[in-house]
Amino acid sequence: MQDSKGKLKIKWQRLLSDGETCERCQSTEREVEKAVRKLKETLPRLGIKVKLEKEKLTEEEFKKNPKASNRIFIGDKPLEELIGANVGGSKCCDVCGEEECRTVIIGGEEHEVVPSQTIINAALNAAQDQLPTDNCCTSPREEDTCCS
């Protein structure tokens, strides 16, 4: 969720069963961390602080909704909404049992692991709401009164 102006929360959730998660979620975790590192280098220059939260889903929560695992929210929106992607599913591994786990379909290409660049793109889309809206230099003005 967007806590307030200048803050952008990235939340990633996954199944944790007996302290274990699947390879798909482990790989996405690495991609999320990579994206957050890059965003923490860039967005503070625009006055936006990035916060990462990792949420553990129980086996019971996973069984009720398998596609809740490996899901990413940026601000108050799911990643797929921010980039115009769709959600799919495919068989995963022993940790996930017989359930079809979440995939993200971007431009017709299905990803079991969410690429860091996709996370960055979604975060930049979400961050637009955090940028100043003083209309500086967006309307005709005399050259010497425009923002520097």
N, C-alpha and C positions, 0 to 999 in steps of 0.2 A: 504494500500500500504506500501511497505517497503520504508520509506523516505530516508534512507541511512544506511550504515553499523551500526549495533548496535541498530537499532530501529525496532520494529515490531508493526504494527498497526492492531488492531482487530476492524472491523466495523460491527455493527449489525443494521439492518434496519427493521422497522415495520410500519404498518398502524396506524395512529393516527387520529381518527375521533371524533370531538368535545371534544378533550382532553382525549378520551378513546381509549384503545386498548383491544384486546381480551385476554382471560385467557391463551391461548396458547402462545401468545407473552409475556404476563406478566411472565409466568413460565420460558420461554426461557431467558428472561432478567435476572431473578434471577440466572439461570445457567451460563449465560455469565459472570455476575459479580463475581460469585463464582470462575469460571475458571480464570478470570483475576487476582483476588486476589492471587490465588496460583501461577500463572505465574509470577506475580510481586515479589513474594518471592523467586522464583527460577532463572529465566532468568537473572536478574542483575548479579548474580554470574558468568555468562558466558559472561558478557559485553553486554547484550541485554536489552534495555529498552522497556517496553510494554506500549502501549497507546490504550485506548478504546475510540471509537467514536460511538455515537448512532445517527442514522439518522431517521427522521420522513418522512414517505410517506404520501402524501395527498390521499384523496379518489379518485381523478382523476388518480393519478399514480397507485393506487391499482387496479382500474377497468381495466386499460390498461394491467396490468401484476400482477395478484393476488399472484403469486409465488415469487414476489420480496419482499413480506412481510415476516418477520421472517427469513431473509437471513443473513448469516454471511460470511464476507470476512476476511481472515487472510493474511497479506502481500497483494499481488495483486491477490490472488486466492480465489475462493469460497471454503468454508469449505469442501464440498463434493468432490472436486477435490483433495484436500490434503490427504483425507483418503480413496479414492476409493469408495465413497458412491454414491447413486442415489437420485434424487429428485422425490417425489411423491406429492400427494395432497389428502385432505379429507375435508369434510364439517366441518365448524368451529362453528360460533355463530352469534348472531344478529349484532355485530359490523361489521363483514365481509360480511354480507348479504348472497346471494346465491352462492358466489364464493367458489371454493375449495382452501383451503390454503395450503401452503408449508408444506411438511413433508420431513424427511430425512430417506432414507432406507439404513441401515447398515447391511451387512451380511444377507439380507433377512428380517430383522426386521424393521418395520416402526415406526418412532418416530415423534410424533407431537411436542413434546418439545425436543430440542437438549440437551442431557446430558452434564454436565460440563466436564466429562472425555473425551468425544468426541471432545470438543472444545480444551481441553488441548493437546490431541493427534495430532490434526490438527496443532496447534500452534507449537508444538515441531517439526513436519515435516517441517513447514515453517521456523523455526528458524535455521535449519541445514545450510541454506544458509548464515547465519550470523556468524557462528562459524569460528574461525581462520583456515586457510588452509596452515600452515607452514610445513606440512608433518612431524612434530616432531614425532619421534619414530615409523614411519610407514615403514621405510626401515632398513635393517640390519646396525647397527652401533656398534661401540665399546661401552661397557656399560657405561664408564665414560663420553661419549659425548652426551648421550641421555638426553632428557628433564627430569627434576625432577618433 
